[in-house]
Amino acid sequence: MLTAEAAFSVGTVFSANMAGYLGNSFLPARAGEVIRSFILSSRSPLSKTYVLTTALAERTIDAVVLVLWASLVLLGVNPKPAWLRDISWGTTAMAMAGVLAISILPRTGKLCESIIGSIPLPSGIRQRLLHLAGQVLSGLRVFHDARRLAGFAVLTLAIWIIDAGGAMIGARAFGLPVTYPMAILLICGLGLGSAIAPTPGYVGTYQTVAIAVLTPFGISRDGALAYILVAQALGYVVVLVLGLPAILRDRVWNRARD
């Protein structure tokens, strides 16, 4: 997505992502997305608004993939976890609204310019608003390239497939008979739950999801809770090891540039 407007190395994007995950692990409302956007913006000519908009568009497509994947798996799963089934309609509506926004808003550039131009504002503020609107629309427009959208969708699905496999392997290490479809539902539930209720570090959200998704399949409440607590703790270790150096390097980079 970012290479639509600037060149980035894999290492730069990886370290920025890890810094963002670190922020999401300890700050509320997915504030790590802002951290990631600041780091990527500082390493490129792209504005923070543009990078943050692409991040929000990414999360929207991410949610669409999760909703579709969970819906397909639920067709062949019995009993169906009531929690995931109940929120599927709401998340589907939200995801579709996001897709419509990504599809339609980038085509409204002239309308936005006309609306902002008609508002009685000082010239400086009007120019800033026009620039901000242009950056937002450009960030949403990255998915209007069919090849870029297809590549993103394939990579997103591959990532979630690997995550589900890791979840199943981790559960088996605890002696929990989690099958691959169960692991898919768990990963989808965690992804959607973290989007709907982004508590600091997802504390409480992950535990609620794990219990709600796994217990209908015969997994004990204690087993589901123990598994998700250890998995979450390991996640904290990983993002600390990989994300903290990225944040520190960015501080050094900004000081050297100043």
C-alpha positions in Angstrom: 0.0 0.0 0.0 2.7 2.4 1.0 4.8 1.8 -2.2 1.9 3.4 -4.1 3.4 6.8 -3.2 7.0 6.1 -1.9 9.7 3.5 -1.7 10.2 1.5 1.5 12.5 -1.3 2.5 11.0 -4.4 4.1 13.1 -3.8 7.2 11.7 -0.3 7.6 8.1 -1.4 7.4 8.7 -4.4 9.6 10.3 -2.4 12.4 7.5 0.2 12.2 4.9 -2.5 12.4 6.6 -4.0 15.4 6.6 -0.6 17.1 2.9 -0.3 16.3 2.1 -3.7 17.7 4.0 -2.7 20.9 1.9 0.4 21.2 -1.3 -1.7 20.6 -0.2 -4.1 23.4 0.0 -1.4 26.0 -2.1 1.6 24.9 -5.9 1.8 24.4 -7.9 2.3 21.2 -5.2 0.7 18.9 -2.9 3.8 19.5 -0.1 1.8 18.0 -1.4 2.6 14.6 -0.5 6.2 15.3 3.0 5.2 16.4 3.5 3.2 13.2 2.3 6.1 11.1 4.7 8.5 12.8 7.7 6.2 12.3 6.9 5.5 8.6 6.2 9.2 8.0 9.5 10.2 9.6 11.4 7.8 7.2 9.7 9.0 4.0 8.2 12.1 2.3 4.7 10.7 3.1 2.5 12.7 5.5 1.3 11.2 8.8 -2.3 11.7 7.7 -1.7 9.7 4.5 0.1 6.8 6.3 -2.6 6.7 9.1 -5.4 6.6 6.5 -3.8 3.6 4.7 -3.5 1.9 8.1 -7.3 2.4 8.7 -8.1 1.2 5.2 -5.9 -1.8 5.9 -7.8 -2.6 9.1 -11.1 -2.3 7.2 -10.1 -4.9 4.6 -8.6 -7.0 7.4 -12.0 -7.1 9.0 -13.7 -8.0 5.8 -11.4 -11.0 5.4 -12.0 -12.1 9.0 -15.8 -11.8 8.7 -15.8 -13.8 5.4 -13.4 -16.5 6.7 -15.4 -16.9 10.0 -18.7 -17.1 8.1 -17.4 -19.8 5.8 -16.0 -21.9 8.7 -19.2 -21.5 10.7 -21.2 -23.1 7.9 -19.6 -26.5 8.7 -19.2 -26.1 12.5 -21.5 -27.4 15.1 -22.2 -26.2 17.7 -21.7 -22.6 16.5 -20.2 -20.3 19.2 -23.1 -18.0 20.1 -20.8 -15.1 20.8 -19.2 -15.1 17.4 -22.4 -15.8 15.6 -24.2 -12.9 17.3 -21.6 -10.3 16.5 -21.1 -11.5 12.9 -24.0 -9.4 11.6 -22.8 -6.2 13.2 -19.2 -6.7 12.1 -20.3 -7.6 8.6 -22.3 -4.4 8.4 -19.4 -2.4 9.7 -17.0 -4.0 7.3 -19.3 -3.4 4.3 -19.7 0.2 5.3 -15.9 0.5 5.4 -15.7 -1.1 1.9 -18.2 1.4 0.5 -16.3 4.3 2.1 -13.1 3.1 0.5 -14.8 2.6 -2.8 -16.7 5.9 -2.9 -14.9 8.6 -0.9 -11.8 8.8 -3.1 -14.0 9.8 -6.0 -15.4 12.8 -4.1 -12.3 15.0 -4.3 -14.0 17.8 -6.2 -17.0 17.7 -3.9 -14.8 18.0 -0.8 -12.9 20.9 -2.4 -16.2 22.6 -3.2 -17.6 22.1 0.3 -14.4 23.3 2.0 -14.2 26.2 -0.4 -17.7 27.3 0.4 -17.0 27.5 4.2 -16.0 31.0 5.3 -12.6 30.3 6.7 -9.2 32.1 6.8 -7.2 31.3 3.7 -4.5 29.5 5.7 -7.0 27.2 7.5 -8.8 26.5 4.2 -5.5 25.4 2.6 -4.7 23.1 5.5 -8.1 21.5 5.3 -7.8 21.0 1.6 -4.4 19.4 2.1 -5.7 17.2 4.8 -8.7 16.1 2.8 -6.4 15.4 -0.2 -4.1 13.2 1.9 -7.1 11.2 3.4 -8.6 10.6 -0.1 -5.2 9.6 -1.5 -4.7 7.1 1.4 -8.1 5.5 0.7 -7.3 5.4 -3.1 -4.5 2.9 -2.7 -7.0 0.0 -3.0 -8.4 1.3 -6.3 -5.6 -0.5 -8.0 -6.9 -4.1 -8.7 -3.4 -5.7 -8.6 -2.5 -4.0 -5.3 -5.8 -5.0 -3.8 -5.5 -8.6 -4.9 -1.9 -8.8 -3.6 -3.0 -7.4 -0.3 -5.9 -9.8 0.0 -3.7 -12.8 -0.7 -1.1 -11.8 1.8 -3.7 -11.0 4.4 -5.3 -14.5 4.0 -1.8 -16.1 4.2 -1.1 -14.3 7.4 -4.3 -15.4 9.1 -3.8 -19.0 7.9 -0.4 -19.1 9.5 -1.8 -17.4 12.7 -4.5 -20.1 12.9 -1.9 -22.8 12.6 0.2 -21.3 15.3 -2.9 -21.0 17.6 -3.7 -24.7 17.0 -0.1 -25.8 17.8 0.0 -23.6 20.9 -3.3 -25.1 22.2 -2.1 -28.7 21.6 0.9 -27.8 23.7 -1.5 -27.3 26.6 -3.2 -30.6 25.8 -6.3 -28.8 24.4 -7.9 -30.7 21.5 -8.2 -27.6 19.3 -8.8 -28.4 15.6 -7.9 -26.2 12.7 -11.4 -24.9 12.2 -11.6 -24.1 15.9 -8.3 -22.2 15.7 -9.7 -20.2 12.7 -12.7 -19.2 14.7 -10.5 -18.3 17.7 -8.2 -16.1 15.5 -11.2 -14.5 13.8 -12.8 -13.8 17.2 -9.6 -12.3 18.6 -9.2 -10.1 15.5 -12.8 -8.9 15.5 -12.9 -8.5 19.3 -9.7 -6.4 19.3 -11.3 -4.2 16.7 -14.6 -3.7 18.5 -13.2 -3.5 22.1 -9.5 -2.3 21.8 -8.7 -2.3 25.6 -5.1 -1.6 26.6 -3.1 -4.7 25.7 -6.4 -6.3 24.8 -6.6 -7.4 28.5 -10.0 -8.8 29.1 -10.9 -8.8 25.4 -8.8 -11.8 24.5 -9.8 -13.7 27.6 -13.5 -13.2 26.9 -13.1 -14.2 23.3 -11.1 -17.4 24.1 -13.7 -18.6 26.6 -16.6 -17.7 24.4 -15.2 -19.4 21.3 -13.6 -22.5 22.8 -15.9 -23.6 25.6 -18.8 -24.6 23.2 -16.4 -27.1 21.7 -15.8 -28.8 25.0 -12.7 -26.9 26.1 -12.8 -26.1 29.8 -13.0 -22.5 30.9 -9.8 -22.9 32.9 -8.0 -24.5 29.9 -9.1 -21.7 27.5 -8.1 -19.0 30.0 -4.7 -20.6 30.8 -3.9 -20.9 27.1 -4.8 -17.4 26.1 -3.0 -15.9 29.1 0.2 -17.6 28.2 -0.2 -16.8 24.5 -0.8 -13.2 25.3 2.2 -13.0 27.6 4.4 -14.5 24.8 3.0 -11.9 22.4 4.1 -9.2 24.8 7.6 -10.6 24.9 7.8 -10.8 21.1 6.6 -7.2 20.5 8.9 -5.9 23.3 11.9 -7.5 21.8 11.1 -6.4 18.2 9.2 -3.2 18.8 11.2 -1.4 21.5 14.4 -1.2 19.4 12.4 0.2 16.5 11.0 3.0 18.7 14.4 3.8 20.2 16.0 3.8 16.7 13.3 6.2 15.5 14.1 8.6 18.4 17.8 8.4 17.5 16.9 9.0 13.8 14.8 12.1 14.6 17.5 13.6 16.9 20.2 13.1 14.3 18.0 14.6 11.6 17.2 17.6 13.9 
